[in-house]
Amino acid sequence: MKTRVITAVVCIALFIPVLIFSDTVVFPIVLSAAAVIGVYEMHKCIDMKKWFVMAPSVLYALALPLCARLFYFENEQGFYGFAHKVLVVYMFVMFVLAVFSKGKIDISSVLAATITTCFIVNGFSSIVLLRDFTNGQYFYLLVFLCPWITDTFAYFTGYFLGKHKLIPDVSPKKTVEGAVGGTVCCSLMLVLYGFILTKLVDGMNANYIALALVGIVLSIVSQCGDLIFSLIKRKYGIKDYGNLMPGHGGVLDRFDSVIATAPFVLMMFGMSGIFKLFY
């Protein structure tokens, strides 16, 4: 526990400046680096460590979050149009490598590496894209707040009240009580976040009902993201994706829920007529 706390404090101290300078090139560079490390961890997990197989995935992870900031896109559809073209090339290269490997690369492993890489890169790219939209400086924080609030309160709720296992075959320690507690607390905290913004930002009003509902949705998504990455770890028989952060594992262990949540926050932002959190 002591190691986890120390690591958490150090990571928060390093992460805060990244958030402060989120309007500079520092932000996409850090997220690109995180995407690259995450992709490397995933390839290592599924035993796809050959450099010529990993290289396309690493380049894809490096480029897309950077392009989300450095290239001008009028809206998220413009970015996704560009990202789709890059994705087609990336997938084609990965499948060609499998074809010409003469059986040295299993096609199922290529499929797993390609799908998970796309999932990881899309998550980190969505954060950059979300930050750059109008009022994005308020919305992109939800990508981090919702998963981490959910995770924290789910842990404590499950520790003190947990009696019924959620999905023991995937994550033995998670409980139904913890999942419910994390969701409720996330919803309440999102309402509090909206209240704080109305006090700090002139002319901003919060739709508290929408914030509460979105908090529930994003909390469920974040918990599913955690379970998805746990299922992959269990499939390949590993405890953690890496050891970059002592006591917390690797990038994927810490950002699994964030990766899953980010595209959904972006989609909600694009459907602001339905999910109008602030007005």
N, C-alpha and C positions, 0 to 999 in steps of 0.2 A: 504493500500500500504506500509506504514511504517513497519508493522509487516512482510509482505512478503519479503521486502528488508533485514531486520535484520536477518530473518531466512535463507535467501539465503546466506548471507555473512557467517553466522555461519556454515552452511552446507558445503560451499566451503572450509572453513578453516579446517574442519574435514576431508573432502574428499581428499584434496591434499596429506596429508601424506599416505593415503591408496594407491593412485596412485604411489607415490614415492617408497613405499615398495611393489609394485605389484609382485615382484619376490620372495616374502617371503610368509609364511603361513598366514600372516595377511590378504592378499587379498582374498583367498577363505573363510576364516573365516567370514570376513565382508559380502561377497556376500551370504554366507549361512545364516547369520543372517538376511540379507535383504529378502532373499527368504522365510524364516520362517515367518517373520512379514507380508510379502505380502500374503502368503497363509492363515495366520490367518485372515487378513483383508478380504480376499475373502470369507472364510468360514462364517465369521460374516455377510458379506453382504447378502449371500444367506441363512442365518439362519440355518447354519450347525455347531452350536457351541458346541454340545455335545462332551465331551472330547474323548470318545472312537471312534468317527467318525473323529475328527480332528487329533488324534494322528498319524495315518498312513500318512496323508498328511504332517504333520509337520516333521516327521522322514524322509520322502522322500525329502522334501525341505532342510533339514539339511544335508543329506548325499551326495546328488549328486554333488553339487558344490565342496564340500571337496574332493570327490573321483576324480573329474576331475584334481585336482592338486596332491593329495597324491598318487594315483595309476599311474603307468607308462603306457601310451598309445602311440603307435608308430605314430598314426595319429587319426584324428577325427572319422574315421570309427571304430577303435578299441574301442574308448570311447562309440560310439553309440551302438555298439554291447553289451557292458556291460550295458549301460543305458536301452537298450531294455529289458534285463532280469529283471532288477530292476522294470521297468515299468509294466511288466506282473504281477509280484508279487503284486505290489501296487494296480493295478486295480482289481486284483482278491480279495484282502482283502477288498477293498471298496465295491465291489458287494456282497461279503459274508456277510458283516455287514448289508447291506440292506435286504438281504434274512432273516437273523435271528433276525431282529429288530421287527418282528411281526407287521409290518405296522407303526411303530413309525418313520421310516425314509422313506421319499418319494423317489422313485427311480429316479425321474427327478432331485431332489436336489443332489442326489449322482452323477448323470451324470454331472451336472453342476460343482460340486465341483471337481470331478476327472479331467475333461477336463481343467478347468481353472488352477488347480494346476500344471498339466503337462505343460501348456503354460508358467506359471510363472517360474517354476523350470528349464525348458529347456532354457529359456532366460538367467537366471543368470549363469547356468552351461556353456553355450556357451561363455560367457565373459571370464571365467577362462581358458577354453580350448584354446580359441583364443590367449590369452596372452602367453601361454606356447609354441606356435609354433615358428619356425624360423622367426625372424623379427616381431614377434607378439607384441612386445612392441610398434610398430608403428601402427599396424592395430587395436588393441583392443580399442584404443582411439576413433576410428570412431564410436564405439557403443554409446559413450556419446556425442561426438561432433555433429554428424548429427542430432539427435533428439533435443538437446538443442538449437542448432543454428536455426533449423527449427522453433521450438516453439517460440523462442524469436523474430525472424524476422516476423513470421506469426502474432504474437500479434501486433507488431507495424505497420506492413503493413495494417492489418485489422482495426486497430484503426484509422489510418489516411485516408485510401483509401477504406475501406470495404463498399460495398453497397449491394452485393448479398449474401444471406445466403447460406452456403454450404449444410449442412444437419440439418436444424433447429430442426427436431424431435429427433435428437440424441445429438447435441451440438448447442444450440441456438446462441451462440456468434461467432462461427466460420464462416468466409466468404470465398468466392471463391478467392477474391483478396488476403486475408491473406494466403491462401493455396499456391497460385502461388508465392507470395512474399517470403514465407518461403522456397519453393523449389528452387527458383532461387538463393537466398542468400546462401543456403546450398551448392549448386553446386559450387558457386564462392568461398566460404570459403574452400571447399575441395581442390580446385585448389591452393589456397593460402597455405593451409596446406602442400601440396606436394612441393610447392616452398620452404617453410621454411625448410622442411626435406632435400632437396637437398643441402641447404646451411649449414646445421648443421651436416649431416652424410656424411662422406667421401665415395666416390664411388657410391652414390645412385642417380639415375636419375628418374624423375617422368614422367609418361604418363598422360599428362594433359587432353587429350581428355577422357581417361578412367576415370580419377578422376571426371571430370565434369558429365559424364553420371552416374557413380556410385552415385555421390551426389544426382542426381535427383531421382534415384531408392530408395536410402535409406531414402530420405526425404519423399517420398510418403509412403513408408512402415511405417515410424515413425508416420506419421499423421493418417494412418489407424489404427495403434496400439492404439493411443490416442482415436480414435473414437470407437474402439472395447470396450475398458474399460469404455468409457462414455455410450455406449449402455447398458452395464451390470448394471451400476449405475442407469440409468434411468429405466431399467426393474424392479429393486428391490427398487426403490424409495428412494435412498440416495443421498446426495450432495457430500460427500467425503468418501473415504474408511477408513480414520482414521484421527487422529489429532496429529500424532507424530511430524509433522513439522507445527507449527502455520502459517496460511496463505497459506500453500501449500497442506494441507491434510496429507494423509498417504504415505507409501512407494509406493503403486500402483498409487496414484495420481501423484507422481513425476517421477516414473520410468516406467510408462506404455509404453511409446514410446521406451525406452531402451530395455525393455523385448521383444518387437516385433522385434526390429532392430537387436539385437545380433545374432540370428540364421542365418539371411540373410547375415550379414558380414562374419560369419563363412563359409557359403556356397560359397560366392564369393572368400574367401581365398582358399578354396579347389579347386575352378575352376580358379586358377591363370593363366592358359593358355588363358582364355577368359577375365577375369578381371585383367589383369596384370597392377597394379597401379604403381609399381616401378620396376626398373631393374638395 
